[in-house]
């Protein structure tokens, strides 16, 4: 009769030991990791509210207003950095991270951006594959410590601090296009003038004898004949040679005489 309570007690003890073992294992696993401090950036801009998850432990955190975060890791862990605006990136923890207890992570924008003009030939770092220690300096030159220009001086049209006349700059930049448009207008006007006066030019150049003797057009109908030819496309021959023009007039004179009959 006393066996059953003993068995129940042993089962309870067994479950207690198993749960304790799992708890201790989890605690040991967590204690085996060290907390590192990192910064998330886009170029030189700290990124806030970036989600950081240790894919090995499923523990997560997020970056603060300065892009700083802290998370426990060990060698071989993988950290997933994700947000809506920036591309996801996975960084694998190395011995360098553990030793320095620091990490800096650069993310790439996931939005469509305009192509940048290449001003200098500088080796580009693929941040999607780079994993560097906080404090590392890249491409340090004389411009590193230089202060950025005052944007107001370039965007405010009434600002005179820079002494730059933006109106004059704009005029210089658009001068060529304005000259080109002016020349095109002048050319079109000249073409229209030549077309509208082409009838009189032909009459003056060939003389009345050409129409009366060659084309058999009565003198009092020369103007009427030329109007007829204009309807057939005479003015479009304003820049053609004499042979083409006279050949056109001969063909039209035949049609003109047929209509008169």
Secondary structure, 3 states (H helix, E strand, C coil): CCHHHHHHHHHHHHHHHHHHHHHHHHHHHHHCCEEEEEEEEECCEECCCCEEEECCCCEEEECCCCCEEEEEECCCCEEEEECCCECCEEEECCHHHHHHCEEEEECCECCCCCCCCCCCCCCCCCCCCCCECCCCCCCCCCCCCCCCCCHHHHHCCCCCCCCCCHHHHHHHHHHHHHHHHHHHHHHHHHHHHHHHCHHHHHHHHHHHHHHHHHCCCCHHHHHHHHHHHHHCCHHHHCCCCHHHHHHHHHHHHHHHHHHHC
